[in-house]
Amino acid sequence: MRITCEHCGTGIDIDKDKRCPNCGASYARNKDYKDYKDAHNKNTEYEFREREADIHSKELQNKIIEKTLNTANKISFMQVITTIIFIVIFVIALLFIFKVFKNLW
C-alpha cells in the first residue's frame, strides 16, 4: 500500500519502507496509515469472528449428528424389543387357540 508522507509529500510504500525514504519521518501517525491499519484490523477481526462462527457451526452440526445417531440407535433397540414382544404374544395366542381346538375335538 502506498501513502503520502505528511512531512514532505513523498510517496511511501509501507510494505517496503519503515520510514519515509525522502525525509526519514515515521508514518505511524499518518492519517492514511491509521485508516489502513484500522481497516486491516477490522478485516482481521471479521475473519477471526467468521472462523469462530464456522467452528461453532461445525460443533453444532456434530452435536446434531450425534443426537440423530443416538435417536436412531434408540429407535432400533425399541423396534427389536417391540418385535420380540409381538412374536411372544403371537405365539402365546397360537398356543391358546390350538389348545382350545384340541379340547373341542
PAMIDO-755136 format. One record per residue: residue number from 1; x, y, z of N, C-alpha, C in turn; residue in one letter. Coordinates in pm, whole numbers, always signed. Layout:
<nodes>
(NUM (X Y Z) (X Y Z) (X Y Z) 'A'),
...
</nodes>
This chain:
<nodes>
(1 (+85 -117 +0) (+0 +0 +0) (+89 +123 +0) 'M'),
(2 (+43 +225 -71) (+118 +350 -77) (+42 +459 -4) 'R'),
(3 (+118 +535 +75) (+64 +654 +142) (+155 +771 +111) 'I'),
(4 (+109 +890 +144) (+188 +1010 +121) (+242 +1060 +254) 'T'),
(5 (+370 +1088 +257) (+434 +1142 +378) (+372 +1277 +411) 'C'),
(6 (+329 +1294 +533) (+268 +1421 +574) (+372 +1531 +594) 'E'),
(7 (+499 +1495 +600) (+605 +1594 +622) (+660 +1652 +491) 'H'),
(8 (+686 +1562 +394) (+749 +1611 +271) (+667 +1582 +145) 'C'),
(9 (+561 +1502 +157) (+477 +1474 +41) (+525 +1360 -47) 'G'),
(10 (+628 +1291 -7) (+681 +1179 -85) (+591 +1057 -69) 'T'),
(11 (+579 +981 -175) (+504 +856 -167) (+583 +750 -92) 'G'),
(12 (+517 +679 -3) (+583 +575 +78) (+511 +443 +52) 'I'),
(13 (+589 +342 +20) (+534 +207 +7) (+550 +140 +143) 'D'),
(14 (+440 +129 +218) (+451 +80 +356) (+484 -68 +364) 'I'),
(15 (+470 -139 +253) (+510 -279 +251) (+662 -294 +248) 'D'),
(16 (+730 -191 +197) (+877 -196 +185) (+948 -108 +286) 'K'),
(17 (+896 +13 +306) (+967 +113 +386) (+910 +123 +528) 'D'),
(18 (+1000 +136 +623) (+959 +155 +763) (+942 +305 +795) 'K'),
(19 (+1009 +388 +717) (+1003 +534 +731) (+999 +596 +593) 'R'),
(20 (+976 +725 +588) (+976 +796 +460) (+1116 +786 +399) 'C'),
(21 (+1127 +741 +274) (+1259 +727 +213) (+1324 +863 +182) 'P'),
(22 (+1246 +969 +179) (+1300 +1101 +146) (+1347 +1176 +272) 'N'),
(23 (+1256 +1191 +371) (+1292 +1272 +489) (+1316 +1187 +614) 'C'),
(24 (+1283 +1059 +610) (+1307 +971 +725) (+1202 +981 +834) 'G'),
(25 (+1094 +1054 +809) (+989 +1070 +910) (+911 +939 +925) 'A'),
(26 (+865 +915 +1047) (+782 +799 +1074) (+641 +824 +1020) 'S'),
(27 (+580 +722 +970) (+444 +738 +922) (+342 +674 +1016) 'Y'),
(28 (+383 +642 +1139) (+295 +577 +1235) (+174 +663 +1269) 'A'),
(29 (+189 +797 +1263) (+78 +886 +1295) (+8 +941 +1171) 'R'),
(30 (+49 +895 +1057) (-8 +939 +930) (-154 +894 +922) 'N'),
(31 (-243 +985 +883) (-387 +956 +879) (-417 +841 +783) 'K'),
(32 (-357 +842 +665) (-381 +735 +568) (-337 +600 +626) 'D'),
(33 (-223 +601 +693) (-172 +478 +752) (-266 +429 +863) 'Y'),
(34 (-314 +522 +946) (-407 +485 +1054) (-536 +427 +995) 'K'),
(35 (-586 +490 +889) (-707 +439 +824) (-683 +298 +770) 'D'),
(36 (-565 +280 +709) (-529 +148 +655) (-523 +45 +767) 'Y'),
(37 (-455 +79 +876) (-442 -14 +989) (-578 -46 +1051) 'K'),
(38 (-663 +58 +1066) (-797 +35 +1121) (-877 -61 +1033) 'D'),
(39 (-871 -35 +902) (-942 -123 +809) (-885 -264 +814) 'A'),
(40 (-752 -274 +821) (-688 -405 +827) (-728 -477 +956) 'H'),
(41 (-728 -406 +1069) (-766 -467 +1196) (-912 -511 +1196) 'N'),
(42 (-999 -429 +1136) (-1141 -466 +1128) (-1157 -590 +1041) 'K'),
(43 (-1083 -594 +930) (-1089 -709 +841) (-1038 -833 +912) 'N'),
(44 (-928 -818 +986) (-872 -931 +1060) (-970 -978 +1167) 'T'),
(45 (-1033 -882 +1236) (-1131 -917 +1339) (-1250 -987 +1276) 'E'),
(46 (-1294 -939 +1160) (-1405 -1002 +1089) (-1370 -1145 +1051) 'Y'),
(47 (-1249 -1166 +997) (-1206 -1300 +959) (-1200 -1391 +1081) 'E'),
(48 (-1151 -1337 +1194) (-1144 -1414 +1317) (-1284 -1455 +1362) 'F'),
(49 (-1378 -1361 +1361) (-1516 -1390 +1402) (-1581 -1490 +1304) 'R'),
(50 (-1547 -1477 +1176) (-1601 -1569 +1078) (-1550 -1711 +1104) 'E'),
(51 (-1420 -1724 +1135) (-1365 -1855 +1169) (-1429 -1910 +1295) 'R'),
(52 (-1450 -1824 +1396) (-1517 -1867 +1519) (-1657 -1918 +1488) 'E'),
(53 (-1730 -1846 +1404) (-1866 -1887 +1368) (-1864 -2020 +1294) 'A'),
(54 (-1766 -2040 +1204) (-1755 -2167 +1133) (-1730 -2282 +1229) 'D'),
(55 (-1640 -2260 +1325) (-1609 -2364 +1423) (-1733 -2395 +1506) 'I'),
(56 (-1802 -2289 +1549) (-1923 -2310 +1629) (-2030 -2384 +1549) 'H'),
(57 (-2044 -2347 +1422) (-2141 -2412 +1335) (-2108 -2561 +1319) 'S'),
(58 (-1981 -2593 +1300) (-1941 -2733 +1285) (-1965 -2810 +1414) 'K'),
(59 (-1940 -2746 +1530) (-1967 -2812 +1657) (-2116 -2842 +1671) 'E'),
(60 (-2200 -2747 +1633) (-2345 -2770 +1640) (-2388 -2881 +1544) 'L'),
(61 (-2330 -2883 +1424) (-2362 -2989 +1329) (-2324 -3126 +1386) 'Q'),
(62 (-2206 -3133 +1448) (-2162 -3259 +1507) (-2254 -3303 +1619) 'N'),
(63 (-2301 -3208 +1701) (-2394 -3242 +1809) (-2526 -3294 +1752) 'K'),
(64 (-2574 -3229 +1646) (-2699 -3273 +1584) (-2684 -3413 +1526) 'I'),
(65 (-2572 -3437 +1459) (-2548 -3570 +1402) (-2541 -3675 +1512) 'I'),
(66 (-2471 -3641 +1621) (-2459 -3735 +1733) (-2596 -3765 +1794) 'E'),
(67 (-2678 -3662 +1814) (-2812 -3684 +1869) (-2897 -3767 +1774) 'K'),
(68 (-2885 -3741 +1645) (-2961 -3816 +1547) (-2922 -3963 +1550) 'T'),
(69 (-2793 -3990 +1556) (-2747 -4129 +1562) (-2792 -4197 +1691) 'L'),
(70 (-2785 -4125 +1803) (-2832 -4182 +1928) (-2981 -4213 +1923) 'N'),
(71 (-3058 -4123 +1863) (-3202 -4145 +1849) (-3228 -4265 +1759) 'T'),
(72 (-3152 -4274 +1650) (-3169 -4387 +1558) (-3137 -4518 +1630) 'A'),
(73 (-3034 -4519 +1713) (-2999 -4640 +1789) (-3109 -4675 +1887) 'N'),
(74 (-3168 -4575 +1953) (-3276 -4600 +2047) (-3398 -4655 +1974) 'K'),
(75 (-3428 -4600 +1858) (-3542 -4647 +1781) (-3519 -4792 +1739) 'I'),
(76 (-3401 -4826 +1694) (-3370 -4962 +1653) (-3386 -5057 +1771) 'S'),
(77 (-3338 -5019 +1886) (-3350 -5102 +2006) (-3497 -5121 +2041) 'F'),
(78 (-3574 -5013 +2035) (-3717 -5022 +2066) (-3790 -5108 +1963) 'M'),
(79 (-3751 -5101 +1839) (-3814 -5183 +1735) (-3788 -5331 +1762) 'Q'),
(80 (-3667 -5364 +1801) (-3633 -5504 +1831) (-3716 -5553 +1949) 'V'),
(81 (-3721 -5474 +2056) (-3797 -5512 +2174) (-3945 -5529 +2139) 'I'),
(82 (-4000 -5434 +2063) (-4141 -5441 +2023) (-4167 -5565 +1938) 'T'),
(83 (-4079 -5595 +1847) (-4094 -5713 +1761) (-4091 -5840 +1844) 'T'),
(84 (-4000 -5850 +1940) (-3991 -5969 +2025) (-4120 -5986 +2106) 'I'),
(85 (-4168 -5875 +2163) (-4293 -5881 +2241) (-4409 -5925 +2152) 'I'),
(86 (-4417 -5870 +2032) (-4523 -5909 +1939) (-4515 -6058 +1907) 'F'),
(87 (-4397 -6108 +1881) (-4380 -6251 +1848) (-4423 -6337 +1967) 'I'),
(88 (-4381 -6299 +2088) (-4418 -6376 +2207) (-4570 -6379 +2223) 'V'),
(89 (-4634 -6263 +2209) (-4781 -6258 +2221) (-4846 -6341 +2111) 'I'),
(90 (-4794 -6336 +1990) (-4849 -6413 +1879) (-4837 -6563 +1906) 'F'),
(91 (-4721 -6606 +1954) (-4701 -6748 +1985) (-4795 -6792 +2096) 'V'),
(92 (-4808 -6710 +2200) (-4899 -6745 +2311) (-5042 -6755 +2259) 'I'),
(93 (-5081 -6661 +2171) (-5216 -6666 +2116) (-5236 -6792 +2032) 'A'),
(94 (-5138 -6828 +1952) (-5149 -6951 +1872) (-5160 -7075 +1960) 'L'),
(95 (-5076 -7081 +2065) (-5083 -7195 +2157) (-5220 -7203 +2224) 'L'),
(96 (-5274 -7089 +2261) (-5406 -7085 +2324) (-5513 -7134 +2226) 'F'),
(97 (-5505 -7088 +2102) (-5603 -7129 +2002) (-5594 -7280 +1977) 'I'),
(98 (-5472 -7333 +1961) (-5456 -7477 +1939) (-5506 -7556 +2058) 'F'),
(99 (-5484 -7505 +2178) (-5530 -7576 +2298) (-5682 -7577 +2303) 'K'),
(100 (-5745 -7465 +2267) (-5892 -7460 +2266) (-5946 -7558 +2163) 'V'),
(101 (-5890 -7560 +2041) (-5937 -7651 +1938) (-5912 -7797 +1975) 'F'),
(102 (-5801 -7822 +2042) (-5767 -7959 +2082) (-5870 -8009 +2183) 'K'),
(103 (-5911 -7921 +2274) (-6009 -7961 +2374) (-6148 -7980 +2312) 'N'),
(104 (-6178 -7911 +2205) (-6305 -7926 +2139) (-6316 -8058 +2064) 'L'),
(105 (-6212 -8116 +2021) (-6214 -8237 +1941) (-6220 -8352 +2031) 'W'),
</nodes>
